[in-house]
Amino acid sequence: MASTGAAPKPRTTSGRTSPRGEKRLSPRVEGKEGREGRERLHSVQCEVHKDAVVCNEAKVQGIGGIKIGQGTAVHPACIINAKVGQIVIGRYNIIEEQVEITNTSEEPLVIGDYNIFEVGAKIVGTSTIGDANLFECRSQLGAGSKVGDGCTFSVGAVVPPGEQLPDETVVVGPPGLRHVENGAKDAHIQAAMKHIEVLRETLPRCHHLRRGAKSS
């Protein structure tokens, strides 16, 4: 007697099945997160000094290459992106959460020593930054700018592209008034070193760190 049950469907592990039982692959669609993840994995050359404190959660990325110097502290949730050219970060800098440092030029973006980048500060392009500068929350430095030593960028201050700031210049947020603060460089160095001593103790307790002189 013939069976009245329906014929079993062919088993597949993924994709769709045609009426003939042939496996049909679904087209792959890559979303924004997929593209960003692929970019982060693409040839990121990062040299981290053995005494630097760089959290793994920081987005250190880009094909230009990145160098992070002795004693520098890099918080999680910040972005250091050598999108085109190299980024060179000196000694004893502090880069806090949501800071964005991006080089979109073939020329290197160079940051000196003892600089503090507070939450949300933004540096874009092939700028040159000296020593002991303070970038307060949400301050911005335009591409091609040159910053001396001991400068202060107040909360929300915006410096247009191509500016040159002499030593110990203070830029006050909109409308961008400027004056000179004598002795600011030494004060900023002392503040950076005190802060770094605390971060060297606290960041490793709460976050995994990027280890070794070189990683990719």
KEFI-243673 format. One line per 8 residues: number of its first residue (from 1); their letters; for each residue x, y, z of N, C-alpha, C, CB. Coordinates in nm, 2 decimals. Glycine has a CB too. Example, Ala and Ser with C-alpha at 12.3 -4.5 7.8 and 13.67 -1.06 7.14 Angstrom:
<recs>
1	as	1.32 -0.57 0.78 1.23 -0.45 0.78 1.32 -0.33 0.78 1.13 -0.45 0.90 | 1.28 -0.22 0.71 1.37 -0.11 0.71 1.29 0.00 0.79 1.41 -0.06 0.57
</recs>
This chain:
<recs>
1	mastgaap	0.09 -0.12 0.00 0.00 0.00 0.00 0.09 0.12 0.00 -0.10 0.00 0.12 | 0.06 0.22 -0.09 0.14 0.34 -0.10 0.12 0.43 0.02 0.10 0.42 -0.23 | 0.23 0.49 0.06 0.23 0.58 0.18 0.16 0.71 0.14 0.37 0.62 0.23 | 0.07 0.76 0.23 0.00 0.89 0.21 0.07 1.01 0.27 -0.14 0.88 0.26 | 0.18 0.99 0.34 0.25 1.10 0.41 0.33 1.18 0.31 0.35 1.05 0.51 | 0.35 1.31 0.34 0.43 1.40 0.25 0.57 1.36 0.25 0.41 1.54 0.30 | 0.64 1.38 0.14 0.78 1.35 0.12 0.86 1.44 0.21 0.83 1.37 -0.03 | 0.96 1.38 0.28 1.05 1.46 0.37 1.12 1.57 0.30 1.15 1.37 0.44
9	kprttsgr	1.13 1.68 0.36 1.20 1.80 0.30 1.35 1.78 0.32 1.16 1.93 0.37 | 1.43 1.82 0.22 1.58 1.80 0.24 1.63 1.89 0.35 1.65 1.84 0.11 | 1.72 1.84 0.43 1.78 1.91 0.54 1.89 2.00 0.49 1.82 1.82 0.65 | 1.89 2.12 0.54 2.00 2.21 0.51 2.05 2.28 0.64 1.96 2.32 0.41 | 2.17 2.33 0.64 2.22 2.39 0.76 2.21 2.54 0.75 2.37 2.35 0.78 | 2.21 2.60 0.64 2.19 2.75 0.62 2.14 2.78 0.48 2.33 2.82 0.65 | 2.10 2.90 0.46 2.06 2.94 0.33 1.91 2.90 0.31 2.15 2.89 0.22 | 1.87 2.91 0.18 1.73 2.88 0.15 1.74 2.75 0.06 1.66 2.99 0.07
17	tsprgekr	1.62 2.68 0.05 1.61 2.56 -0.03 1.52 2.59 -0.15 1.57 2.44 0.05 | 1.56 2.55 -0.27 1.48 2.57 -0.39 1.37 2.45 -0.39 1.56 2.57 -0.52 | 1.27 2.46 -0.47 1.17 2.36 -0.48 1.23 2.22 -0.52 1.06 2.39 -0.58 | 1.34 2.22 -0.58 1.41 2.09 -0.62 1.50 2.04 -0.51 1.49 2.11 -0.75 | 1.50 2.11 -0.40 1.59 2.06 -0.29 1.73 2.11 -0.30 1.59 1.91 -0.29 | 1.76 2.20 -0.40 1.89 2.25 -0.41 1.91 2.37 -0.31 1.92 2.30 -0.56 | 2.03 2.38 -0.26 2.06 2.48 -0.16 2.09 2.61 -0.23 2.18 2.44 -0.07 | 2.03 2.72 -0.19 2.05 2.85 -0.26 2.10 2.94 -0.15 1.91 2.91 -0.32
25	lsprvegk	2.22 3.00 -0.17 2.29 3.09 -0.08 2.22 3.22 -0.08 2.44 3.10 -0.10 | 2.20 3.28 0.04 2.15 3.41 0.05 2.26 3.51 0.02 2.08 3.44 0.18 | 2.23 3.63 -0.04 2.33 3.73 -0.07 2.38 3.79 0.07 2.28 3.84 -0.16 | 2.51 3.81 0.08 2.56 3.87 0.20 2.56 4.02 0.19 2.71 3.82 0.22 | 2.50 4.08 0.30 2.50 4.22 0.31 2.58 4.27 0.42 2.35 4.27 0.32 | 2.68 4.35 0.40 2.77 4.40 0.50 2.72 4.53 0.56 2.92 4.41 0.45 | 2.69 4.54 0.68 2.64 4.66 0.74 2.76 4.75 0.79 2.56 4.63 0.86 | 2.72 4.86 0.85 2.82 4.96 0.90 2.92 4.90 1.00 2.76 5.08 0.95
33	egregrer	2.86 4.82 1.09 2.95 4.76 1.20 3.05 4.66 1.14 2.86 4.69 1.30 | 3.00 4.59 1.04 3.09 4.50 0.97 3.21 4.57 0.90 3.02 4.41 0.87 | 3.18 4.68 0.83 3.28 4.75 0.77 3.38 4.81 0.86 3.22 4.86 0.68 | 3.33 4.87 0.97 3.41 4.93 1.07 3.50 4.82 1.14 3.33 5.00 1.18 | 3.45 4.70 1.17 3.53 4.60 1.22 3.64 4.55 1.13 3.44 4.48 1.26 | 3.61 4.55 1.00 3.71 4.51 0.90 3.82 4.61 0.89 3.64 4.49 0.76 | 3.78 4.74 0.90 3.88 4.84 0.89 3.98 4.84 1.01 3.82 4.98 0.89 | 3.92 4.81 1.13 4.01 4.80 1.25 4.11 4.69 1.24 3.92 4.78 1.37
41	lhsvqcev	4.07 4.58 1.17 4.15 4.46 1.16 4.25 4.47 1.04 4.07 4.34 1.14 | 4.24 4.58 0.96 4.32 4.59 0.84 4.46 4.66 0.88 4.25 4.67 0.74 | 4.56 4.58 0.89 4.70 4.63 0.90 4.72 4.74 1.00 4.75 4.68 0.77 | 4.67 4.73 1.12 4.69 4.83 1.23 4.83 4.80 1.29 4.58 4.82 1.34 | 4.92 4.89 1.26 5.06 4.88 1.31 5.07 4.98 1.43 5.17 4.91 1.21 | 5.08 4.93 1.55 5.08 5.01 1.67 5.20 4.97 1.76 4.95 5.00 1.75 | 5.28 5.07 1.79 5.40 5.05 1.88 5.37 5.12 2.01 5.53 5.11 1.81 | 5.36 5.04 2.11 5.33 5.09 2.25 5.45 5.07 2.34 5.20 5.02 2.30
49	hkdavvcn	5.49 5.18 2.40 5.60 5.17 2.49 5.56 5.08 2.61 5.65 5.31 2.54 | 5.66 5.01 2.66 5.62 4.91 2.77 5.57 4.98 2.90 5.75 4.83 2.80 | 5.60 5.11 2.91 5.55 5.18 3.03 5.43 5.26 3.01 5.66 5.27 3.08 | 5.37 5.25 2.89 5.25 5.32 2.86 5.13 5.24 2.91 5.23 5.34 2.71 | 5.02 5.31 2.94 4.90 5.24 2.99 4.79 5.27 2.88 4.85 5.30 3.13 | 4.76 5.17 2.80 4.67 5.18 2.69 4.56 5.07 2.70 4.74 5.16 2.55 | 4.44 5.12 2.73 4.33 5.02 2.74 4.29 4.96 2.61 4.20 5.10 2.80 | 4.26 4.83 2.62 4.23 4.75 2.50 4.10 4.81 2.44 4.21 4.60 2.53
57	eakvqgig	4.01 4.86 2.52 3.88 4.91 2.47 3.90 5.04 2.38 3.79 4.94 2.58 | 4.01 5.10 2.39 4.04 5.22 2.30 4.05 5.17 2.16 4.17 5.29 2.35 | 3.99 5.25 2.07 3.99 5.21 1.93 4.11 5.27 1.86 3.86 5.27 1.85 | 4.22 5.19 1.86 4.35 5.23 1.80 4.35 5.16 1.66 4.47 5.18 1.89 | 4.34 5.24 1.56 4.32 5.18 1.42 4.38 5.27 1.32 4.17 5.16 1.40 | 4.38 5.21 1.19 4.43 5.29 1.08 4.55 5.23 1.02 4.45 5.43 1.12 | 4.57 5.25 0.89 4.69 5.19 0.82 4.81 5.28 0.82 4.65 5.17 0.67 | 4.80 5.40 0.88 4.92 5.49 0.88 5.02 5.45 0.98 4.87 5.63 0.90
65	gikigqgt	4.99 5.38 1.08 5.08 5.35 1.19 5.07 5.44 1.31 5.22 5.34 1.14 | 5.08 5.39 1.43 5.07 5.47 1.55 5.18 5.43 1.65 4.93 5.44 1.61 | 5.24 5.53 1.71 5.34 5.52 1.81 5.29 5.59 1.94 5.48 5.57 1.77 | 5.30 5.52 2.05 5.25 5.57 2.18 5.37 5.56 2.27 5.13 5.50 2.23 | 5.41 5.68 2.33 5.54 5.69 2.41 5.52 5.65 2.55 5.59 5.82 2.39 | 5.64 5.66 2.62 5.65 5.62 2.76 5.55 5.69 2.85 5.79 5.64 2.81 | 5.49 5.62 2.94 5.40 5.68 3.04 5.27 5.73 2.99 5.48 5.79 3.10 | 5.24 5.73 2.86 5.11 5.79 2.82 5.00 5.70 2.86 5.12 5.80 2.66
73	avhpacii	4.89 5.76 2.90 4.77 5.69 2.94 4.66 5.71 2.84 4.73 5.73 3.08 | 4.60 5.60 2.79 4.49 5.61 2.69 4.37 5.54 2.75 4.54 5.54 2.56 | 4.26 5.61 2.77 4.14 5.56 2.83 4.06 5.48 2.73 4.06 5.68 2.88 | 3.97 5.40 2.78 3.87 5.33 2.68 3.78 5.43 2.62 3.79 5.22 2.76 | 3.72 5.39 2.51 3.62 5.47 2.44 3.67 5.59 2.37 3.51 5.50 2.53 | 3.80 5.60 2.35 3.86 5.71 2.27 3.90 5.65 2.14 3.98 5.78 2.34 | 3.92 5.73 2.04 3.96 5.69 1.90 4.09 5.75 1.86 3.85 5.72 1.80 | 4.19 5.67 1.83 4.31 5.71 1.77 4.32 5.65 1.63 4.44 5.68 1.86
81	nakvgqiv	4.30 5.72 1.52 4.28 5.66 1.39 4.38 5.72 1.29 4.14 5.69 1.34 | 4.48 5.64 1.26 4.58 5.68 1.16 4.52 5.65 1.02 4.72 5.62 1.18 | 4.42 5.72 0.98 4.34 5.68 0.86 4.42 5.69 0.74 4.22 5.78 0.85 | 4.52 5.78 0.73 4.61 5.79 0.61 4.75 5.79 0.66 4.58 5.92 0.53 | 4.79 5.90 0.73 4.93 5.91 0.77 4.95 5.86 0.92 4.98 6.05 0.76 | 5.08 5.87 0.96 5.11 5.82 1.09 5.07 5.92 1.20 5.26 5.80 1.10 | 5.05 5.86 1.32 5.02 5.94 1.44 5.13 5.90 1.54 4.88 5.91 1.50 | 5.21 6.01 1.59 5.31 5.99 1.68 5.28 6.06 1.81 5.45 6.04 1.63
89	igryniie	5.26 5.99 1.92 5.22 6.04 2.05 5.34 6.02 2.14 5.09 5.97 2.11 | 5.38 6.13 2.21 5.50 6.13 2.29 5.48 6.07 2.43 5.56 6.27 2.30 | 5.56 6.13 2.53 5.56 6.07 2.66 5.46 6.14 2.75 5.70 6.08 2.72 | 5.40 6.07 2.84 5.33 6.12 2.96 5.21 6.21 2.91 5.42 6.20 3.05 | 5.14 6.17 2.81 5.02 6.23 2.76 4.90 6.16 2.83 5.01 6.23 2.61 | 4.79 6.23 2.84 4.66 6.17 2.89 4.56 6.19 2.78 4.62 6.23 3.03 | 4.50 6.08 2.74 4.39 6.08 2.64 4.27 6.02 2.70 4.43 6.01 2.51 | 4.17 6.10 2.73 4.05 6.06 2.80 3.94 6.00 2.71 3.99 6.17 2.88
97	eqveitnt	3.83 5.96 2.77 3.72 5.90 2.70 3.66 5.99 2.59 3.61 5.86 2.79 | 3.62 5.94 2.48 3.56 6.01 2.37 3.64 6.11 2.30 3.43 6.08 2.42 | 3.77 6.11 2.33 3.87 6.19 2.25 3.88 6.13 2.11 4.00 6.20 2.33 | 3.89 6.21 2.01 3.91 6.16 1.87 4.04 6.23 1.82 3.79 6.19 1.78 | 4.14 6.15 1.78 4.26 6.19 1.72 4.27 6.12 1.59 4.39 6.17 1.81 | 4.25 6.19 1.48 4.25 6.13 1.35 4.34 6.20 1.25 4.10 6.13 1.29 | 4.42 6.12 1.18 4.51 6.18 1.08 4.45 6.14 0.94 4.65 6.13 1.09 | 4.41 6.24 0.87 4.35 6.22 0.73 4.45 6.27 0.62 4.22 6.29 0.72
105	seeplvig	4.57 6.30 0.66 4.67 6.35 0.57 4.79 6.25 0.56 4.73 6.49 0.61 | 4.87 6.25 0.45 4.98 6.17 0.44 5.10 6.21 0.53 5.03 6.16 0.30 | 5.10 6.34 0.57 5.20 6.39 0.67 5.16 6.34 0.81 5.20 6.54 0.66 | 5.27 6.31 0.89 5.24 6.26 1.03 5.17 6.37 1.12 5.37 6.21 1.09 | 5.09 6.32 1.20 5.03 6.40 1.31 5.12 6.38 1.44 4.88 6.37 1.34 | 5.18 6.48 1.49 5.28 6.47 1.59 5.23 6.54 1.72 5.42 6.52 1.55 | 5.23 6.46 1.83 5.19 6.51 1.96 5.31 6.50 2.05 5.07 6.44 2.02 | 5.35 6.61 2.12 5.47 6.60 2.21 5.44 6.53 2.34 5.51 6.74 2.24
113	dynifevg	5.49 6.59 2.45 5.49 6.53 2.58 5.40 6.61 2.68 5.63 6.51 2.64 | 5.35 6.54 2.78 5.27 6.60 2.89 5.15 6.68 2.85 5.36 6.70 2.96 | 5.08 6.64 2.74 4.96 6.70 2.70 4.84 6.62 2.76 4.95 6.69 2.54 | 4.74 6.70 2.79 4.61 6.64 2.84 4.50 6.67 2.75 4.58 6.70 2.98 | 4.43 6.56 2.70 4.31 6.57 2.62 4.19 6.52 2.70 4.33 6.49 2.48 | 4.11 6.62 2.74 3.99 6.59 2.82 3.88 6.53 2.73 3.95 6.71 2.90 | 3.77 6.49 2.80 3.66 6.41 2.74 3.61 6.49 2.62 3.55 6.39 2.84 | 3.60 6.42 2.50 3.54 6.48 2.38 3.62 6.57 2.30 3.42 6.55 2.42
121	akivgtst	3.75 6.59 2.34 3.84 6.68 2.26 3.86 6.61 2.12 3.98 6.70 2.33 | 3.89 6.70 2.02 3.89 6.64 1.88 4.01 6.71 1.81 3.76 6.67 1.81 | 4.10 6.62 1.76 4.21 6.67 1.68 4.21 6.60 1.54 4.35 6.63 1.75 | 4.21 6.68 1.44 4.19 6.62 1.30 4.30 6.67 1.21 4.05 6.65 1.25 | 4.35 6.58 1.13 4.45 6.63 1.02 4.59 6.62 1.07 4.41 6.77 0.98 | 4.68 6.69 0.99 4.82 6.68 1.02 4.87 6.79 1.10 4.90 6.68 0.88 | 4.81 6.80 1.22 4.85 6.91 1.31 4.98 6.87 1.38 4.74 6.93 1.42 | 5.05 6.97 1.44 5.17 6.95 1.52 5.14 7.01 1.66 5.30 7.01 1.45
129	igdanlfe	5.15 6.93 1.76 5.12 6.98 1.90 5.25 6.97 1.98 5.00 6.90 1.96 | 5.29 7.07 2.05 5.41 7.07 2.13 5.39 7.00 2.26 5.45 7.21 2.16 | 5.45 7.06 2.37 5.44 6.99 2.50 5.35 7.07 2.60 5.58 6.99 2.56 | 5.30 6.99 2.69 5.22 7.05 2.81 5.11 7.14 2.77 5.32 7.12 2.89 | 5.03 7.09 2.67 4.91 7.17 2.64 4.79 7.10 2.70 4.89 7.17 2.48 | 4.69 7.18 2.73 4.56 7.13 2.79 4.45 7.16 2.70 4.54 7.20 2.92 | 4.39 7.05 2.65 4.27 7.05 2.57 4.15 7.01 2.65 4.28 6.96 2.44 | 4.07 7.11 2.69 3.96 7.09 2.78 3.84 7.02 2.70 3.91 7.21 2.85
137	crsqlgag	3.74 6.98 2.77 3.63 6.91 2.72 3.57 6.97 2.59 3.52 6.89 2.82 | 3.56 6.89 2.49 3.49 6.92 2.36 3.57 7.03 2.28 3.35 6.96 2.38 | 3.69 7.06 2.32 3.77 7.16 2.24 3.81 7.09 2.11 3.89 7.21 2.31 | 3.84 7.17 2.00 3.87 7.12 1.87 3.98 7.19 1.81 3.74 7.12 1.78 | 4.07 7.12 1.74 4.19 7.17 1.67 4.18 7.14 1.53 4.32 7.13 1.73 | 4.17 7.24 1.44 4.16 7.21 1.30 4.29 7.16 1.23 4.12 7.34 1.23 | 4.27 7.10 1.11 4.38 7.04 1.04 4.49 7.14 1.01 4.33 6.97 0.92 | 4.61 7.10 1.01 4.72 7.18 0.97 4.77 7.29 1.07 4.69 7.25 0.84
145	skvgdgct	4.71 7.28 1.19 4.75 7.38 1.29 4.88 7.34 1.36 4.63 7.39 1.40 | 4.94 7.44 1.42 5.07 7.42 1.49 5.05 7.49 1.63 5.19 7.48 1.42 | 5.07 7.40 1.73 5.05 7.45 1.87 5.18 7.44 1.94 4.94 7.36 1.95 | 5.22 7.55 2.01 5.34 7.56 2.08 5.34 7.48 2.21 5.38 7.70 2.12 | 5.40 7.53 2.32 5.40 7.46 2.45 5.31 7.54 2.55 5.54 7.45 2.50 | 5.25 7.46 2.64 5.18 7.53 2.75 5.05 7.60 2.71 5.27 7.62 2.82 | 4.99 7.57 2.60 4.87 7.63 2.56 4.75 7.57 2.63 4.85 7.63 2.41 | 4.64 7.65 2.64 4.52 7.60 2.70 4.40 7.63 2.61 4.49 7.67 2.84
153	fsvgavvp	4.32 7.52 2.58 4.20 7.53 2.50 4.08 7.51 2.59 4.20 7.43 2.38 | 4.01 7.61 2.62 3.90 7.60 2.71 3.78 7.52 2.66 3.85 7.74 2.75 | 3.69 7.49 2.75 3.57 7.40 2.71 3.50 7.45 2.59 3.47 7.40 2.83 | 3.50 7.37 2.49 3.43 7.40 2.36 3.50 7.49 2.27 3.30 7.46 2.39 | 3.62 7.53 2.30 3.70 7.62 2.21 3.73 7.55 2.08 3.83 7.66 2.28 | 3.72 7.62 1.97 3.74 7.57 1.83 3.85 7.66 1.77 3.61 7.57 1.75 | 3.96 7.59 1.73 4.07 7.66 1.65 4.06 7.62 1.51 4.21 7.62 1.71 | 4.04 7.72 1.42 4.03 7.69 1.27 4.15 7.62 1.21 3.99 7.81 1.20
161	pgeqlpde	4.14 7.55 1.10 4.25 7.49 1.03 4.36 7.59 1.00 4.21 7.42 0.91 | 4.49 7.54 1.01 4.60 7.63 0.97 4.65 7.73 1.07 4.57 7.69 0.85 | 4.59 7.73 1.19 4.63 7.83 1.29 4.77 7.80 1.35 4.53 7.84 1.40 | 4.84 7.90 1.39 4.97 7.88 1.47 4.96 7.95 1.60 5.09 7.94 1.38 | 4.97 7.88 1.71 4.95 7.93 1.84 5.09 7.94 1.91 4.85 7.85 1.92 | 5.13 8.06 1.96 5.25 8.07 2.03 5.24 8.00 2.17 5.29 8.22 2.05 | 5.35 7.99 2.24 5.36 7.92 2.37 5.26 7.99 2.47 5.50 7.92 2.42 | 5.20 7.91 2.55 5.12 7.95 2.66 5.00 8.05 2.62 5.20 8.03 2.76
169	tvvvgppg	4.95 8.02 2.50 4.83 8.09 2.45 4.71 8.02 2.52 4.82 8.09 2.30 | 4.61 8.10 2.56 4.48 8.05 2.61 4.38 8.09 2.51 4.45 8.11 2.75 | 4.30 7.99 2.46 4.19 8.01 2.37 4.06 7.99 2.45 4.20 7.92 2.25 | 3.98 8.09 2.46 3.86 8.08 2.54 3.75 8.04 2.44 3.82 8.21 2.61 | 3.66 7.95 2.48 3.55 7.90 2.39 3.47 8.02 2.33 3.46 7.82 2.47 | 3.39 7.98 2.23 3.32 8.09 2.15 3.30 8.22 2.23 3.19 8.03 2.10 | 3.35 8.33 2.17 3.40 8.35 2.03 3.55 8.33 2.01 3.36 8.48 1.99 | 3.62 8.26 2.09 3.76 8.23 2.06 3.86 8.34 2.10 3.78 8.20 1.92
177	lrhvenga	3.83 8.41 2.21 3.92 8.52 2.25 4.05 8.45 2.30 3.85 8.60 2.37 | 4.16 8.53 2.29 4.29 8.47 2.33 4.37 8.57 2.41 4.37 8.44 2.20 | 4.45 8.51 2.50 4.55 8.58 2.58 4.66 8.49 2.62 4.48 8.65 2.71 | 4.76 8.54 2.69 4.88 8.46 2.73 4.87 8.44 2.88 5.01 8.53 2.68 | 4.90 8.32 2.92 4.91 8.28 3.06 5.05 8.24 3.09 4.80 8.17 3.10 | 5.13 8.33 3.15 5.27 8.29 3.18 5.28 8.19 3.29 5.35 8.42 3.23 | 5.37 8.09 3.27 5.38 7.98 3.37 5.29 7.87 3.35 5.36 8.04 3.50 | 5.21 7.87 3.24 5.11 7.76 3.22 5.18 7.63 3.19 5.01 7.80 3.11
185	kdahiqaa	5.29 7.63 3.12 5.36 7.51 3.08 5.40 7.43 3.20 5.48 7.54 2.99 | 5.46 7.49 3.29 5.51 7.42 3.42 5.39 7.37 3.49 5.59 7.51 3.50 | 5.28 7.45 3.50 5.16 7.40 3.58 5.10 7.28 3.51 5.06 7.52 3.59 | 5.10 7.28 3.38 5.04 7.17 3.30 5.12 7.04 3.32 5.02 7.20 3.16 | 5.26 7.05 3.32 5.34 6.94 3.34 5.32 6.87 3.48 5.49 6.97 3.32 | 5.31 6.96 3.58 5.28 6.90 3.71 5.15 6.83 3.72 5.29 7.02 3.82 | 5.05 6.90 3.66 4.91 6.84 3.66 4.91 6.70 3.59 4.81 6.93 3.60 | 4.98 6.70 3.48 4.98 6.57 3.40 5.05 6.46 3.48 5.05 6.59 3.27
193	mkhievlr	5.16 6.49 3.54 5.23 6.38 3.61 5.15 6.33 3.73 5.37 6.44 3.66 | 5.09 6.42 3.80 5.01 6.38 3.92 4.89 6.29 3.87 4.95 6.50 3.99 | 4.83 6.33 3.76 4.71 6.25 3.71 4.76 6.12 3.66 4.64 6.33 3.60 | 4.87 6.11 3.59 4.92 5.98 3.54 4.95 5.89 3.65 5.05 6.01 3.45 | 5.01 5.94 3.76 5.04 5.85 3.88 4.91 5.78 3.92 5.10 5.93 3.99 | 4.80 5.85 3.93 4.67 5.79 3.97 4.62 5.69 3.86 4.57 5.90 3.99 | 4.63 5.73 3.73 4.58 5.64 3.63 4.66 5.51 3.62 4.59 5.71 3.50 | 4.79 5.51 3.65 4.87 5.39 3.64 4.83 5.29 3.74 5.02 5.43 3.66
201	etlprchh	4.76 5.34 3.85 4.71 5.25 3.95 4.57 5.20 3.92 4.71 5.31 4.09 | 4.48 5.30 3.87 4.34 5.27 3.86 4.30 5.20 3.73 4.26 5.39 3.87 | 4.36 5.24 3.61 4.32 5.18 3.49 4.34 5.03 3.48 4.39 5.25 3.37 | 4.46 4.98 3.52 4.48 4.83 3.51 4.38 4.75 3.60 4.62 4.80 3.55 | 4.33 4.82 3.70 4.23 4.74 3.79 4.10 4.72 3.72 4.21 4.82 3.92 | 4.06 4.81 3.63 3.93 4.80 3.57 3.93 4.76 3.42 3.86 4.94 3.58 | 4.05 4.76 3.36 4.05 4.74 3.21 4.17 4.65 3.18 4.05 4.87 3.14 | 4.15 4.57 3.07 4.26 4.50 3.01 4.35 4.60 2.93 4.22 4.38 2.92
209	lrrgakss	4.48 4.58 2.93 4.57 4.67 2.87 4.63 4.61 2.74 4.68 4.72 2.97 | 4.67 4.70 2.65 4.74 4.66 2.53 4.89 4.64 2.57 4.73 4.76 2.42 | 4.94 4.52 2.56 5.07 4.49 2.61 5.18 4.48 2.50 5.07 4.36 2.69 | 5.30 4.49 2.53 5.41 4.47 2.44 5.45 4.59 2.37 5.37 4.36 2.34 | 5.57 4.59 2.31 5.62 4.70 2.24 5.55 4.72 2.10 5.77 4.69 2.22 | 5.51 4.60 2.04 5.45 4.61 1.91 5.33 4.51 1.92 5.55 4.57 1.80 | 5.22 4.55 1.85 5.10 4.46 1.84 5.03 4.50 1.72 5.01 4.47 1.96 | 4.95 4.41 1.67 4.87 4.45 1.55 4.73 4.38 1.55 4.94 4.40 1.42
</recs>
